[in-house]
Amino acid sequence: MEQPKHSFKSGFVAIVGRPNVGKSTLMNHVIGQKIAIMSDKPQTTRNKIHGVYTTDTTQIVFLDTPGIHKRKSKLGDYMNQTALNTLNEVEAILFLVDVSTGLGGGDRFVIEQLKKVNTPVILVMNKIDQVHTDALPAMIQTYHELHEFAAIVPISALTGNNVDRLLDVITTYLPEGPQYYPNDQITDHPEQFVVAELIREKILQNTREEIPHSIAVAIEDMKVQDNGVVYIAAVIYVERDSQKGIIIGKKGALLKEVGKQARADIEALLGSKTFMELWVKVKKDWRNQDRVLRDLGFRHDA
Ligand SMILES: Nc1nc2c(ncn2[C@@H]2O[C@H](COP(=O)(O)OP(=O)(O)OP(=O)(O)O)[C@@H](O)[C@H]2O)c(=O)[nH]1
């Protein structure tokens, strides 16, 4: 994946909210025809990707964080540590509430969890088509007193009212970053693109110009093992033997460091322990080989 020439902003945003507040409706509206990735396979990881919104200048990856919605578990009133880890890692959290039913116990529970993380929380007051606008200021005040939200955006996910503004607000919280996903690729394995991109990023961060941005990372295997650990086998493709040597480093030191740094990010993203194997292979002129490009999940315009 080439780095875009102009500045590109990207990042992960978690959506939280009790059942029925309109999370799926919002996603359908935002992603619409631009739907890039929707996995209907049973979850291989705990953080499901809801959808990916891509424009010329931005990519927002929306994550579902199932753990936070649970009021009770076997351990009682406990909070899923995985969900908390995710919420700490994302750029922003969208907290959806339903203004037509008002503030409920479910909302209060989620707010308590949100207080445990430092990530900016955008309060999204959904279903404003169901209430008179005069009623909104008092509702906003009620939420305002419960938590210090980074922003409060009233919307109707159903009609699309004010959703553009919500996207603008989200964008202000995104750092400059790569386009993690291709524009129009439909895949059952959305996580693999991100995992590959994170490994590639760590290689570039740990090397100098001698390793071009054109290196590619292909995920050969990614599966959840019986013990819950996600096994990842990845191949790093370079064009020359000298590049292979650089990436492996003295006694494998550089590759080890790349693996360590990538794993930390990947574990935070997936919410699971991982075991990762990395290989470096030389594939001369791989950039000109169409089939290889497709195997690597590359866009044709890349
Ligand atoms: N009037 C109105 N109805 C909405 C709006 N957004 C969602 N709904 C309706 O609310 C219901 C629940 O919406 P969903 O998008 O399924 O809610 P969800 O949060 O994804 O629900 P879970 O999957 O149970 O977590 C559906 O009947 C939607 O049509 C809105 O802005 N206005």
The ligand as an SDF file (V2000), in Angstrom:
LIG
                    3D

 32 34  0  0  0  0  0  0  0  0999 V2000
  -36.8370    6.9700   14.6210 N   0  0  0  0  0  0  0  0  0  0  0  0
  -35.6010    6.5200   14.6120 C   0  0  0  0  0  0  0  0  0  0  0  0
  -35.3660    5.2140   14.7570 N   0  0  0  0  0  0  0  0  0  0  0  0
  -34.0840    4.7850   14.7310 C   0  0  0  0  0  0  0  0  0  0  0  0
  -32.9980    5.6720   14.5850 C   0  0  0  0  0  0  0  0  0  0  0  0
  -31.8550    4.9510   14.6190 N   0  0  0  0  0  0  0  0  0  0  0  0
  -32.2280    3.6710   14.7820 C   0  0  0  0  0  0  0  0  0  0  0  0
  -33.5560    3.5430   14.8530 N   0  0  0  0  0  0  0  0  0  0  0  0
  -34.3580    2.3290   15.0160 C   0  0  0  0  0  0  0  0  0  0  0  0
  -34.0380    1.7430   16.2690 O   0  0  0  0  0  0  0  0  0  0  0  0
  -34.0670    0.3180   16.1860 C   0  0  0  0  0  0  0  0  0  0  0  0
  -32.7400   -0.2530   16.6610 C   0  0  0  0  0  0  0  0  0  0  0  0
  -31.7180    0.1550   15.7810 O   0  0  0  0  0  0  0  0  0  0  0  0
  -30.3730   -0.6920   15.5680 P   0  0  0  0  0  0  0  0  0  0  0  0
  -29.5450    0.0810   14.6230 O   0  0  0  0  0  0  0  0  0  0  0  0
  -30.6810   -2.0980   15.2530 O   0  0  0  0  0  0  0  0  0  0  0  0
  -29.7760   -0.6320   17.0370 O   0  0  0  0  0  0  0  0  0  0  0  0
  -28.4110   -1.2880   17.5970 P   0  0  0  0  0  0  0  0  0  0  0  0
  -27.8550   -0.3450   18.5750 O   0  0  0  0  0  0  0  0  0  0  0  0
  -27.5550   -1.7090   16.4660 O   0  0  0  0  0  0  0  0  0  0  0  0
  -28.9980   -2.5270   18.3540 O   0  0  0  0  0  0  0  0  0  0  0  0
  -28.2020   -3.8590   18.8600 P   0  0  0  0  0  0  0  0  0  0  0  0
  -27.7570   -4.5620   17.5960 O   0  0  0  0  0  0  0  0  0  0  0  0
  -29.2700   -4.5950   19.6070 O   0  0  0  0  0  0  0  0  0  0  0  0
  -27.0940   -3.4230   19.7210 O   0  0  0  0  0  0  0  0  0  0  0  0
  -34.3850    0.0050   14.7180 C   0  0  0  0  0  0  0  0  0  0  0  0
  -35.7710   -0.2470   14.6060 O   0  0  0  0  0  0  0  0  0  0  0  0
  -34.0110    1.2800   13.9810 C   0  0  0  0  0  0  0  0  0  0  0  0
  -34.7680    1.4920   12.8110 O   0  0  0  0  0  0  0  0  0  0  0  0
  -33.2940    7.0790   14.4410 C   0  0  0  0  0  0  0  0  0  0  0  0
  -32.4150    7.9340   14.3020 O   0  0  0  0  0  0  0  0  0  0  0  0
  -34.6010    7.4290   14.4710 N   0  0  0  0  0  0  0  0  0  0  0  0
  1  2  1  0
  2  3  2  0
  2 32  1  0
  3  4  1  0
  4  5  2  0
  4  8  1  0
  5  6  1  0
  5 30  1  0
  6  7  2  0
  7  8  1  0
  8  9  1  0
  9 10  1  0
  9 28  1  0
 10 11  1  0
 11 12  1  0
 11 26  1  0
 12 13  1  0
 13 14  1  0
 14 15  2  0
 14 16  1  0
 14 17  1  0
 17 18  1  0
 18 19  2  0
 18 20  1  0
 18 21  1  0
 21 22  1  0
 22 23  2  0
 22 24  1  0
 22 25  1  0
 26 27  1  0
 26 28  1  0
 28 29  1  0
 30 31  2  0
 30 32  1  0
M  END
$$$$
